[in-house]
Amino acid sequence: MKITLTSTATSLAAALLAWYDLHGRDLPWRVRGGAQPDPYRVWLSEIMLQQTTVATVIPYFTNFLQRWPRLEDLAQAPLNDVLHAWQGLGYYARARNMLRAARKLVESHGGEFPQDEAALLKLPGIGRYSAAAIMAIAFDRPATILDGNVERVIARLRQVETPLPLAKEELRRFASEITPLKRPGDYAQAIMDLGATVCTPKKPVCEVCPWRSACRAQKTGVQALLPKKTPKPKRLLRHGIAYWVVRRDGQILLRRRSEKGLLGGLMEIPTGEWRDTPWSPAAARRDAPLEAQWRALPGVVSHGFTHFRLEIIVYAGQVDGRSKPAGTWCSREHFVDQAFSTLSRKIIRHAEAAVSS
C-alpha cells in the first residue's frame, strides 16, 4: 500500500495492519485469526516485558504458565515462590505488584480483568501503558499505547525534535491520532513489532517499512538520530557491606528483605545500609548481625542499578551456633530454593571464591 506524507490516519493504520498480517511475530501470548486472547496471558506478558526483551521473557512466561496456569492459581502462590520464579528478570517490584494485583482481582473482581482503563489503573503495577495494552490486546478496545518502541516509531514518523521524556505527551497525541477503531489489538501489537524488528534504535530497516513513504525523518535522512533524549545525569556511587556468616555446621545466615523498597521480599546475605560514603571497618563491625571475628574479604562486589552504582565490601565471620541472630540458617545445597537477586548471587560468588582461596 502506497502512502504519502498527507496520508490519513486510516491509511497509515491499514498499511501497518497489512504488514502485520504478513510479518507479525509469533509469540506465546499472542493469538491470531480473530481468536479471543486470554486477558491473564496478556497481562502477564505485559508486566514481564516492561524493561525486558522478548527473548528474555519467553522462557519465564512459559514457566509461569506451567506453575500457575490461571489467575486464581497465581493469586494463591506464596511470595517467595513467585520471586524465585522471577529470578533473572530484575525489577522485582513488578513481581510483588503482580501478585498483589492477582489477589485483588480474585478478591474484588471475581477473577476477571475489568474492561475499563480507569479500573485497570487502580491495580498494583499497572500504569498508563500497561492499562492501554491490556484494553487493546485483551479486549480489542481502542487505546493508545506508548512504550519505547512506539515512541521511537512515532518520533521518526512525525520527525519530532523535542527530546524525551519531554516529548511524551506530544508523541502520545500523534499516536492517538493513528490508533484505529477496528482491530486495535492487532494494531497495538503491530506497532510494537514495527519498532522491535524494523524501526530499530540503530540502523532501522527503512526499505521494508510499511510507513516509509509517510515517514518525515526518513525523507530528511535523520531517522537514526531520533528520538532525541535528554542526557542522563551521571549515576551516583553508593557503598554497602555484606556479612558472610558461617555456622559451625557449615550453614550460612540469610535474611529476607522488607517487602517495601528495592529488592523487596527477596532473600539475601545480611547487608548494611547503602551509604554515600564508604563504610569504615569499625562501623562495619558495629553493624554486624552478631558477634564474630570479622575479616574483610579482598575485592569489591560491584552492581549497577538504574540510578546509581553500588560497591559492597564483604565481611566473613564464623560462629559456633549458640547465638540466635535475626534470619534463617541455610545450607549451600538449599540456596537453589531461595529467591536471590542478581546482587545477592554476586555477593555469594564473591564470598565463596574469597573464602576458599
Protein Blocks (a to p, Z undefined) as FASTA:
>chain_A
ZZdfkbcfklmmmmmmmmmmmmpccdfkbceehiacdfklmmmmmmmmgopafklmmmmm
mmmmmmmmbfklmmmpcfklmmmmmgonlpmllmmmmmmmmmmmmmmnnopacfbfklmm
mpghiafklmmmmmmmmnopacddddfklmmmmmmmnopabdcfklmmmmmmmmmmmmcf
bhklmmmmmmmmmmmmmmgfbhpafklpcklmmmmklmnopmmmpccddddddddddddd
ddddddfkopacdddddfedehihiacdddddddfbdcdfklmmmmpgbdcdddddedjd
ddddfkbccdddddddddehlaccedddddfklmmmpccdfklmmmmmmmmmmmmZZ
